Amino acid sequence: MLQGQVKAALYYSFKYQFGKAIIGAPQIYIAKYLEQRASSESMRQRFHNLLGENFLKGKAFWDGLILNQAYQARTFPELHFHVGKGDFHYEKHLKFLLQVLDEKKVDYTLDLGPYDEHKNTGIYFTPFLLQKVQDMVMRKEEKQ
C-alpha cells in the first residue's frame, strides 16, 4: 500500500502495479504545479534545474508522467482519492485523471472533503487515510 507523497504514490502504484494506493489532493500536472509555486528566485532556479536544458521537453515530461502511466497501465491498484470539493487540486489536477480512469473502467473511491483551501487537506486526509487503512486491515483479517 502506498500513501504519502502524492506524486510518488500515484506514479509507483501505476508503474509497478502495487496493490493499493491512498492519495490525498494529488498534483497530476507536476511541472504546471511547481511553476505556479516558484515564487522566489531560488525556487525558480530549482524548477528550471528540474526541467533540464530543454524547458519545453522537461515540462512535457513532468506534466505527462502520471497520466502516461495511467494510459499505459493494463491493471490498476485499488485506488482511494481524497480532495477538498473546492480545492483547486480537484478541478485542475484530479478531475482529468479520473476521466482517464473512467474511460478505462477503473474502480476507485473519491472522497470530497468539505473545504476549499488546499492547506486544509491534512485535517481531512488524515482521518480518511486512517479509516481506509483500518478497512483494508479488517478485510484482510476477515479473509483469514
N, C-alpha and C positions, 0 to 999 in steps of 0.2 A: 504494500500500500504506500502510495506517495502522497505527501501533503507538504506544505511549506512554501518555498519559493515557487511561485505560481508558474513562471515560465518553465522552470525545470520539471515540475510535476507533470505538466501537460506534455512537454516535449518527450521526456523519457517514457512516460506511460504509453504514448503512441508509438514511439520508435521501437521500444523493446517489449511491447505488449505486456506491461505489468498488469496485474490483476485488478487493481483498484486505484482510484485517484480521487482525492477530495480537494477541491480547488476553490479558493476564495478570490473574487474580484480580479480575474486574470487580465493581463496585458497581452493581447494576441499580436498586435502590431508593435513589436518591441522598439524598432527604430523611431517610429512616429511618437510613441510614448516618451522615450528618452529625449528626443529632440525638443518636445514640449517642456520637459523638466529641466533642460540645460539652461539655467538662468544666469549662471556666473561664467566668467571666462574659463575657469578651471574645469567646470562641468562641460562646457562646450568643447574644450580640448580633449577631454576623456571620451566624449561622444564621437568626435572625429577620429580618434585613435581606434575606437571600436569598429568604425565603419571601414577603416583601411584607406588605401590610396585612391581607390575608385569609389567616390562618395555614393553615386547612384547604385552601383552594384552592391555596395555594402548595405544601403538602405533596403534594397530589394531582398537581399539575403535575410536580414534580420526580421523584416516585416512578413516574410513568407515562411519563416522557419517552422512555426507551429502549424499553419494551415497546410503547408506541403506535407507534413507528416499525417495530418488528418485525411488529406486526399489520397495519399499512398497506402494508408493502413487498410488491411483486409479484416483484421479483428481489432476490437477495442476493449479497453478495460471497463470495469464498472465505474461510471463517471458520476460525480456528485459536485454540482456547482452551487456556489453561494455568491450573491452580489446584492448591493442595495438597489431597490427599484428605481431610484433616481440617480444613482451613481453613474458617472459618465463611462465607467468601465463596462457597464451593461450595454448601453446604447452604442458606444464607439468601438468596443472590442468583442464582447462576448456574443452579441446577437448574430454576427456573421458566422462565427464558429458553430453556433447552434443550428443555423440554417444548413451548414455543410453536414453536420451530424444528422439532421432530419432527412436530408436528401439521401444519405447513406443508410437510413433507417437504424441509427444507433440509439439505443436506450440510454437515458441519462435522467438524473433528477436535477431540478432547478429550484433553489430556494431564493426567493426575492425578499430581502430584508426591508423593513420599514424606515429606510433612511436614504438621504440624497448625497451626503458627502462621503467621499472615499475614506477620510480619516476615521470614520465610524466602523469600518469593516471589521476590525479586531474585536469590537464589542459584540458584534453579532456572529462573526465567523467562529469564534472560539466555542460557544455552546453548540453551534451547528456541527463543527468538527468532532467535538466530544460525543455528541449523540450518534453521529454516523459511525464512529469507531465502535462505540458500545453496541450499536445494532449489528455491525459486522461480527463482533466477537460473540454476541448472543446467537447469531445464525450459525456460526461455526460450531459452537458448543451444542446446539440443537441437532446438528448433523452427526455428532459423535455418539 
